[in-house]
Amino acid sequence: MLRKILSTVILLGLGPLAIAEATLKDRITRDFEPKTAVVIPGPSSESRRVYIDLGALDGIRVGDLFSVTGPEKTVEHPTTGAKITLESKASALIGVTRINEDYASAVVIDGPSPRTGQEIQRFWGMEAYFIDTTGKGKELYTELRNQLSHIEWLGYSSEGEASLPDGFNGLIFRYTTSKLTADYASDWPVASYAIEGDSHTLSPVNGLELSPREGLPPLAYPERLALLQVQPVSSDILIKDNRLLIAAGTQDQITVISYPGDRTQSAEKATQIVNFPIPHRNRLLAVRWWQPKGHPEPFMALTTWDGQNVEGMLLKLDGDQIIEFSTDLPLILGTFDLDGNQTAESLLGQSFNRNDFFGQSVRGLAISTENTLQQYTPSLELPTSFRVLGSLIADLTGNGEFEYIAINDQRLVVRDKSGAVIHRSERDVGTRLSSLSYDLYPDREFSPLVDLSIEPSPLLLNTSGNQKQFLIFPRSGRGRSDGAFSLMAPSATTNRFGILAFDGERFMESTTPYRLEGRIATMAQDGGKMRILLSTLNSQNDQGAELLSLSTKPQ
């Protein structure tokens, strides 16, 4: 028999058997039973999204995996001459991200998109491995073996994945005292079953709509709100008067766009307020909204490059007019929300250092009663490595003090006020939308180049009535492994959401299983919703950005 291209692992972490075996067996059997769907037509612009003719009424769940299979092959036995039909190999894999009553949509995880009318099969060709970490799961395995013939026993192990075959990339079931989860390798949550109190019953939980890691937040695939023509290298969103003000900047111009925050009261259309070139013909590196307290009009803080040096600029948006408030500032400008009201009221300026770009001197900036720009010494205890761009100042750990979170050298770094690193992520963090190369010694004939990326700031996301908070940041669209079923496109064109939380003792980090078809230009929280501007050029309709939204409220 040909080896299937999908695999399954079941890890059981059982103390005393916490749920009724029959209940577990019946639930898993129903949720993982084979189903055949047919691909139906969808929007032609969504080349990596697939629509199928099964939905919630058919038992389809977010996270379900479907294999695209080829024709079976018939061979002849060399001795008897009997015809033997070999099972076909899977040519592609898709994963369900949204469901409706009678249809579902999915993203292509690997391989070519299936054709309209092509049949696909749920959980087809999956071998299974059963690892028992307690020595008490043999009886449950035997019961499940009668229903799920693809489960194989690997023996008792307290090491979990350490006993898996080399290069394994398949479904993993984890059973703890509080839940049973199923994930496709480390990247794709399939299902979760909560164990309810003393009743020893299981409640199903949709994989992608709920936690991809225990304790981490629900991040379903975002909904598209609008398509924009501008393809930004830097952008920012300000929530003002129940509207989204989007400053989307290319290297040479900025477009300010208004979008209704409450879609029930509008025609849901994005409206351009103003478009203007970068002053002094400079190159834009970053744009950030600044809403100083006591001033009704918002300001844009621009960091630009004049060819040799940094020039900071403050521009005021007055209706549909742009007013140059202050230019020729030798500062890199960043804005911060220090009072937690989801609006950046604090403006910091950082000196330019030719060796490292970000200098050591950081000044606070404010508008005086005479309507002039004044500098002051910030009261914050900033780490020496602090950067005003690509950073967030927030109490992530809940200890009553600010942490300083920055995307630096393709890593997410969290520091306390002393500058000590308390968390550093793995690599592949950031977007590289805005980048710059310049001569370290411009007056010399031969000079080394300084290369840097200016990243969007991470977002502190509050959920469950502000009882929980999570850090959201852009991660490269590249997958964590080079396996055959990588979810990711090249990191230069796509992003995923990275998620970081602190549970009181340790940091927990995860990444959403799906990839976004573009790079994150900016993120903002709007009440119970998260707004994302995605920079992506759609060649079919000449659109350069997508405005996306997802709910942060518990389902």
URPETA-V647786 format. One record per pair of residues at least 24 apart in sequence whose ideal C-beta (glycine too) atoms are under 6 Angstrom apart, sorted by the first residue. I is the first residue (numbers start at 1). GAP is how many residues later the second one is. D is the distance in Angstrom with one decimal. If there is no record, write none. Layout:
BEGIN
<<I	GAP	D> <I	GAP	D>>
END
This chain:
BEGIN
<<2	84	5.7> <2	85	6.0> <4	121	3.3> <4	123	6.0> <5	85	4.8> <6	119	5.2> <6	120	4.5> <6	164	5.8> <7	120	4.8> <7	163	2.9> <8	118	4.5> <8	119	6.0> <8	120	3.8> <8	162	5.0> <8	163	4.0> <9	120	4.4> <9	161	5.9> <9	163	4.6> <10	120	4.6> <10	163	4.0> <11	120	5.0> <11	149	5.4> <11	163	5.1> <12	120	5.1> <12	125	4.3> <12	163	4.4> <13	120	4.9> <13	162	5.2> <13	163	5.3> <14	120	4.6> <14	122	5.1> <14	123	5.4> <18	177	5.6> <19	176	5.7> <19	181	4.6> <19	183	5.8> <20	180	5.4> <21	119	5.1> <21	122	5.6> <23	179	5.9> <25	118	5.2> <25	119	5.7> <27	175	5.4> <29	118	4.6> <31	160	5.9> <32	91	5.5> <35	87	4.2> <36	83	5.7> <36	85	5.4> <37	83	5.4> <38	81	5.7> <39	75	4.9> <39	77	5.4> <39	79	5.0> <41	75	5.2> <45	495	5.2> <48	60	4.8> <49	56	5.9> <49	58	5.8> <50	44	5.2> <50	56	4.8> <51	54	5.2> <52	52	5.4> <53	50	5.9> <55	44	5.4> <55	45	5.0> <55	46	5.1> <55	47	4.6> <55	48	4.9> <55	49	5.2> <56	43	5.0> <56	45	5.4> <57	44	5.2> <60	39	5.7> <60	44	5.1> <61	145	5.4> <62	34	5.6> <62	37	5.9> <62	144	4.3> <62	145	5.9> <62	146	4.7> <62	147	5.3> <63	126	5.5> <63	127	4.2> <63	128	5.9> <63	144	3.0> <63	145	5.2> <64	32	4.5> <64	58	5.7> <65	30	5.4> <66	28	5.1> <66	54	4.2> <66	56	5.4> <67	26	6.0> <67	54	5.4> <67	57	4.0> <67	58	5.7> <68	24	3.9> <68	46	4.6> <68	52	5.3> <90	35	5.5> <93	392	5.6> <95	93	5.8> <97	124	4.3> <107	407	5.7> <109	376	5.8> <109	378	5.2> <110	375	4.4> <126	24	5.6> <128	24	5.8> <129	25	5.0> <131	26	5.1> <131	32	5.7> <132	24	5.2> <133	25	5.3> <169	314	4.3> <187	300	5.5> <187	326	4.9> <188	325	4.0> <209	346	5.7> <212	298	5.4> <213	297	4.1> <215	288	5.6> <215	293	5.6> <216	283	5.2> <216	285	5.7> <216	294	5.0> <217	246	5.4> <217	253	4.6> <219	278	5.8> <219	293	5.3> <220	330	5.9> <221	293	5.5> <222	310	6.0> <222	326	3.7> <222	328	4.3> <223	326	5.2> <224	322	5.6> <224	324	5.8> <225	322	4.5> <225	324	5.3> <226	44	4.3> <226	321	4.4> <227	316	4.2> <227	319	5.9> <228	317	4.1> <229	315	5.7> <230	25	4.7> <230	314	5.3> <230	315	6.0> <231	304	5.6> <231	306	5.5> <231	313	2.9> <232	289	4.8> <232	303	5.2> <232	313	6.0> <233	200	5.0> <233	201	4.5> <234	52	4.7> <234	53	5.1> <234	200	4.8> <235	286	3.9> <235	287	4.4> <235	298	5.0> <236	51	5.8> <236	52	5.0> <236	53	4.8> <236	286	5.1> <237	285	5.6> <237	287	3.9> <237	294	5.5> <238	51	4.0> <238	60	5.7> <239	287	5.1> <247	40	5.0> <247	53	5.6> <249	35	4.7> <249	38	4.5> <251	32	5.1> <251	33	5.5> <252	26	5.7> <253	24	4.9> <261	265	5.8> <273	47	5.2> <274	46	5.1> <274	48	5.9> <276	46	5.1> <278	26	5.9> <279	48	5.9> <282	24	5.1> <282	29	5.8> <285	149	5.6> <285	169	5.3> <286	103	5.3> <286	168	5.2> <288	47	4.4> <289	55	6.0> <290	45	4.5> <290	54	5.8> <290	57	5.0> <291	52	5.0> <291	54	5.8> <292	75	5.5> <293	52	5.3> <301	32	3.9> <301	34	5.6> <303	29	5.1> <303	30	5.2> <308	134	6.0> <310	42	4.1> <326	47	4.7> <332	56	5.6> <334	54	3.0> <334	55	5.0> <336	57	5.1> <342	183	5.4> <348	40	4.9> <350	38	4.5> <357	95	5.2> <358	29	4.7> <381	36	4.5> <383	32	5.0> <383	36	3.6> <384	35	5.8> <389	65	5.2> <390	65	3.7> <392	65	5.1> <392	66	4.8> <394	66	4.6> <396	106	5.9> <397	105	4.7> <405	53	5.4> <407	48	4.1> <412	61	5.4> <423	84	4.5> <425	84	5.9> <428	47	5.9> <428	48	3.8> <428	50	5.8> <429	46	5.5> <430	25	4.6> <431	43	5.1> <431	88	4.3> <431	89	5.7> <433	86	5.3> <433	102	5.8> <456	66	5.1> <459	64	4.3> <461	64	5.9> <461	91	5.8> <463	89	4.9> <464	90	5.7> <470	29	5.7> <470	31	4.8> <471	29	4.1> <472	25	5.6> <473	25	4.6> <474	46	4.1> <475	36	5.5> <477	38	4.5> <487	28	5.8> <488	27	5.2> <495	24	5.1> <495	25	4.8> <528	24	5.6> <528	25	4.5>>
END
